[in-house]
Amino acid sequence: MTNIVLICTDQWRGDCFSGLGHPHVRTPNLDMVGERGTQVTRAYSPAPTCVPARMSLLTGLDPDNHRRVGYQDGVPFDIETTMAGCFSQAGYQTQAIGKMHVYPERHRAGFDNVVLHDGYLHYARRGRPDPRFIDDYTVWLRQQPGNGAFDDEYENAVHCNEVAARPWDRPEYQHPTNWATTEAINWLYRRDPDQPFFLYLSYHRPHAPYNPPQWAFDMYKDQDLQVPDKGNWEDELLAEYRDDLNPQAHVATYPPEVARRALAGYYGNITHIDAQIERFIEALNDFGLADDTIICFTSDHGDMMGEHGMWRKAYPYEGSARVPMLFYGPGIQTGVSDELMSLSDLMPTLLELANVEIPDGLDGVSHAAMLRGRNAGSSREFLHGEHVIFGQSLQWIITATHKYVWWSKSGTEQLFNLVQDPNEKHDLLRESEGASLSDADASSLEACRRELISVLDGREEGFVSGGSLVTGCPVAPVLSKRK
C-alpha cells in the first residue's frame, strides 16, 4: 500500500514558486518536486481563511456543507467522516503534526495522534491556559536552553496578523518551521513499520509573523520589492475599508519600506519552508520510504501582500484564493495541469490515489485519473468560493477563463478575464458598465451568474429569490445548518 504525506502550509500564495516564474521568491526544492510530478496551477481555497479552508481540506466538504462560510473560532468540530478517519479505517497509521486550527484544539479529526502547533492562536490563549492543553511546540520551546518557563514565540512582539517583519532571534532549530520538520522525522522512527501511513505535516508559516531565520530574510531584504500597481476598480470598491495607520489592516497603503520588509519576511518564510521540506524528503529517502510515498503539497489559502492595496486573506482575488498544489510519487505523471481544483477535492483525490474507498456525500471530486495520466478532460467546469468579510458575503465563481465576483451587501458585480488579465487589474464591469463586453465575456458573465444563483438557491441567508440574487441579506460566518 502507498504511503501518503500531505504537506500543508498556511497563507502561501499560489504564484510563489520560482519554477513558475516568480520574479523574487526562491523555492528550488519544491520546484524540483514539481518538475518530477504534477503541478496544478489553478487550485483554489473555497473559503480562504484558516478555519473554513481547513475544514474543507479535512472533510471533502464545501463551506456551505460544513457550515463555516467565514472565520470564527470556537465552533466544535462536528463532521464525522474525515480524510484521516477514512485512511485509519483502511488500515493506515495516521499522524498530524503542526497546525490543525480546529476546536477543541485537541480534537483529532480522525487522526490516530496529533502533535500540535497552531501558531499564536488568540482564541485558545484567552485566560493564559497551561500550553500543554493547546500547543506542543510552546511546551517544547520553554524546555530549550536559554528559554524560561514563560518564553513564547511572540517574545519579539511581531504580531501574527500584522505587516511588521524582522528575523527570528532565537537559534534556528527553535523556529516552529524547523520544529515541525524535526517532529515529522522523529515520527518516522516511531511509526509502525507494518502499516502504511498517512502523515499530515502542517506548517504555520509563511503566515505572519514574517520572521524567518536571518539567512532567509537576508536573501530578500535588499531587493527592490514593491507591491503591484492597482487596477481600475480598487479605489471605487475598497476606499471605505482603507486603514493606513493599522498594521493589521485588510486594506492599506503602507510606506514603501514597511511593505518591502513585509515582502522580504514573507518570501523568507517561504524559502525557509522550502529548505525544511527538502530536509524531510531526504529523511524519507534515508528510511527507504520515498519510492512508496506520494507527497502532496498545498496551502489553506494565500495572502494579498499589498496587491490591489489589500493585505491578509478572505478575498476572491488570486493572491488570496489561489493556492499551490503539487503531487509527486509513484504513479503520478510528470507535467503541469491547469485543471480547476478545490481544497475539498484533496480528500477524494488522495483516497483514490491510495486505493482507499471514497465515502458517499462528499462535495469534492477526485482528480486521481488526471494525476495518473488517464484522462485529458477537466473534472470541474466551475469552482464556487465564498467568505464573510466587510460585513457581507463575498461570493465568486471561477471558470477555465473567467472569475465572477458578487458583493452581497451592495450587489456589486465584478468580472475578470483571467486568460487576458491574470493579475485582475481590469474589472470588465468597471470599464464601461458592461456595455463593451465581448461576446465571450458577456456569455461568461451570464453563465457565472446563473451558476452562482444555482449554488446559493435555498441558502438560509436568502441570497436568491425568484431566480435572482438578493442584496443586503444578513450574514454570519457560521451557518445554522448544513446544506
Disulfide bonds with the S-S distance in Angstrom:
none
